[in-house]
Amino acid sequence: MSTSRSARPEFRNINAFKDLTTYRLPVAGWVSILHRVSGGLMFLLLPFVVWMMDASLSSEIAYGAFVGTFEAGVGFVPGWFLKLVALALIWAYLHHFCAGVRHLIMDATHKVDKAYGRSSAIVALVVSLALTAVLGAKLFGLY
């Protein structure tokens, strides 16, 4: 009995030290994992979001101090680090939103084939990264 298939590695039990370096996850898998990571990141950064909301809406003086923290920093935390945290939060929200819309569309239209999963994952990644780049450029004062 001869097989015409090429010999591909078969992963039954993945050894984290040996197999993860050679295992190639499809784009849809990366989007799914990043969807979970972005949700966790938003949950962890929730106190930062509450602080930003409180600091920006309390009064005009508090808003001025809030804007100044992104330049001068707070305590021992420099302003550029706060901007990076805000950028991570922007990415997490945008990626979680785009991937969530992707999942909703796939659920509503029953398009669960491999080609649509790959193309919609690429669209979700590109859109979320492009919007993050635009808002990040605004955050860092490039326009």
C-alpha positions as CSV (number, residue, x, y, z in Angstrom):
1,M,0.0,0.0,0.0
2,S,1.6,3.2,-1.1
3,T,0.5,6.6,-0.1
4,S,0.7,9.6,-2.5
5,R,0.6,12.2,0.3
6,S,3.7,14.0,1.4
7,A,5.0,13.1,4.8
8,R,3.8,15.9,7.0
9,P,4.5,16.0,10.7
10,E,1.6,14.8,12.8
11,F,1.0,16.6,16.1
12,R,-0.9,14.4,18.6
13,N,0.5,15.6,21.9
14,I,2.4,18.8,21.6
15,N,5.5,19.1,23.7
16,A,5.9,22.7,24.6
17,F,9.7,22.6,24.5
18,K,10.1,20.6,21.3
19,D,7.1,21.1,19.0
20,L,5.9,24.7,19.6
21,T,8.8,26.1,17.6
22,T,7.8,24.1,14.5
23,Y,4.0,24.3,14.9
24,R,2.4,26.8,12.5
25,L,-0.9,28.2,13.6
26,P,-3.2,29.5,10.9
27,V,-4.2,33.2,10.8
28,A,-7.6,32.4,12.1
29,G,-6.0,30.7,15.1
30,W,-3.9,33.8,15.8
31,V,-6.9,36.1,15.6
32,S,-8.7,33.8,18.0
33,I,-5.9,33.8,20.5
34,L,-5.4,37.5,20.2
35,H,-9.1,38.0,20.7
36,R,-8.7,36.3,24.1
37,V,-5.5,38.2,24.9
38,S,-7.2,41.5,24.1
39,G,-10.2,40.7,26.3
40,G,-7.8,39.9,29.1
41,L,-5.8,43.0,28.6
42,M,-8.9,45.2,28.6
43,F,-10.0,43.5,31.9
44,L,-6.5,44.0,33.5
45,L,-6.4,47.7,32.3
46,L,-9.9,48.4,33.6
47,P,-8.6,50.4,36.6
48,F,-6.6,52.6,34.2
49,V,-9.7,53.1,32.1
50,V,-11.7,54.1,35.2
51,W,-8.9,56.5,36.2
52,M,-8.8,58.1,32.7
53,M,-12.6,58.5,32.7
54,D,-12.6,60.0,36.2
55,A,-9.7,62.3,35.5
56,S,-11.0,63.5,32.2
57,L,-14.6,64.2,33.3
58,S,-14.3,65.6,36.8
59,S,-13.6,69.3,35.9
60,E,-11.7,71.5,33.5
61,I,-8.8,71.7,35.9
62,A,-8.8,67.9,36.3
63,Y,-8.9,67.5,32.5
64,G,-5.9,69.8,32.2
65,A,-4.0,67.8,34.8
66,F,-5.0,64.6,33.0
67,V,-3.7,65.8,29.6
68,G,-0.5,66.9,31.3
69,T,0.1,63.4,32.8
70,F,0.7,62.1,29.3
71,E,3.5,64.5,28.9
72,A,5.0,64.8,32.4
73,G,4.0,61.4,33.9
74,V,2.6,60.5,37.3
75,G,5.0,59.9,40.2
76,F,7.7,57.6,38.9
77,V,5.8,56.6,35.8
78,P,7.0,58.6,32.7
79,G,4.4,60.0,30.3
80,W,5.7,58.0,27.3
81,F,4.9,54.8,29.3
82,L,1.3,56.0,30.0
83,K,1.0,56.6,26.3
84,L,2.2,53.0,25.6
85,V,-0.4,51.7,28.0
86,A,-3.1,53.8,26.3
87,L,-1.9,52.5,23.0
88,A,-2.1,48.9,24.2
89,L,-5.6,49.6,25.4
90,I,-6.5,51.1,22.0
91,W,-5.2,48.0,20.3
92,A,-7.0,45.7,22.7
93,Y,-10.3,47.4,22.2
94,L,-10.0,47.7,18.4
95,H,-8.8,44.1,17.9
96,H,-11.5,42.7,20.3
97,F,-14.2,44.7,18.5
98,C,-13.0,43.6,15.0
99,A,-12.6,40.0,15.9
100,G,-15.9,40.0,17.7
101,V,-17.7,41.4,14.6
102,R,-15.9,38.7,12.6
103,H,-17.2,36.0,14.9
104,L,-20.8,37.5,14.8
105,I,-20.8,37.6,11.0
106,M,-19.5,34.0,10.8
107,D,-22.2,32.9,13.3
108,A,-25.0,34.8,11.6
109,T,-24.1,33.7,8.0
110,H,-22.9,30.2,8.9
111,K,-19.7,30.7,6.9
112,V,-17.4,28.4,8.7
113,D,-15.3,27.2,5.8
114,K,-11.5,27.4,5.8
115,A,-11.2,30.0,3.0
116,Y,-13.7,32.4,4.6
117,G,-12.1,32.0,8.0
118,R,-8.7,32.8,6.7
119,S,-9.8,35.9,4.7
120,S,-12.0,37.3,7.5
121,A,-9.1,36.8,9.9
122,I,-6.8,38.7,7.7
123,V,-9.4,41.5,7.3
124,A,-9.9,41.7,11.1
125,L,-6.1,41.9,11.7
126,V,-5.5,44.5,9.0
127,V,-8.4,46.7,10.0
128,S,-7.6,46.6,13.7
129,L,-3.9,47.3,13.2
130,A,-4.6,50.1,10.7
131,L,-7.0,51.8,13.1
132,T,-4.5,51.3,15.9
133,A,-1.8,52.9,13.9
134,V,-4.0,55.9,13.0
135,L,-5.1,56.4,16.6
136,G,-1.6,55.8,17.9
137,A,-0.2,58.4,15.6
138,K,-2.8,60.9,17.0
139,L,-1.9,59.8,20.6
140,F,1.8,60.4,20.0
141,G,1.1,63.8,18.3
142,L,2.1,62.9,14.7
143,Y,-0.9,64.8,13.4
